[in-house]
């Protein structure tokens, strides 16, 4: 073996040993609106090709649906919320999509809906990898009892191992209670709250993103315990949580 071949093999060996690590990049600004073209959601600053973008979008009026999110991959959707559509009441649809950034995603995203919602809201967050291939697994739950703590289990749908990331996108049908601290269900490990936003656009809603890097083997019975600030009313906060397990393969 000549010297050049030996150096090449050594370099390839070091590349093969690169740890597969996920890190949080940042969040675009939360936005809300009440038209079928949506208000536009900002791509996080500093995103690079290969980063994973996560879009959470929700809208009151379950007769409206998503028409088009070109270039993004559907992950999950849920209908949540109780009561007659109105202030701090009513049902909505929540969706989560992902996209691997390639430089063509632009500075913002418009989500086209099939009709005009009473209210829509959303946000995009980004994550980065050092090596490997993104593997995304969704799970979801609905909370139909107004309370300032939601304990939502995803059962065996979301087993976790060290190195995974858990990302949760929460939507609620009012703004009198804002998403606050969250942690894995039956765990003392807190999640990082990316945003606890709300809107009075149309008839109000609220939204939150959380994430948590998994540093040790976790139970397969994974869920989230989500707290809210404020005082629950007759129909809020009720809504849905969509979780994604991010893993590098």
Order of alpha helices (4+ residues) and beta strands (2+ residues): alpha-beta-beta-beta-beta-beta-beta-beta-beta-beta-beta-beta-beta-beta-beta-beta-beta-beta-beta
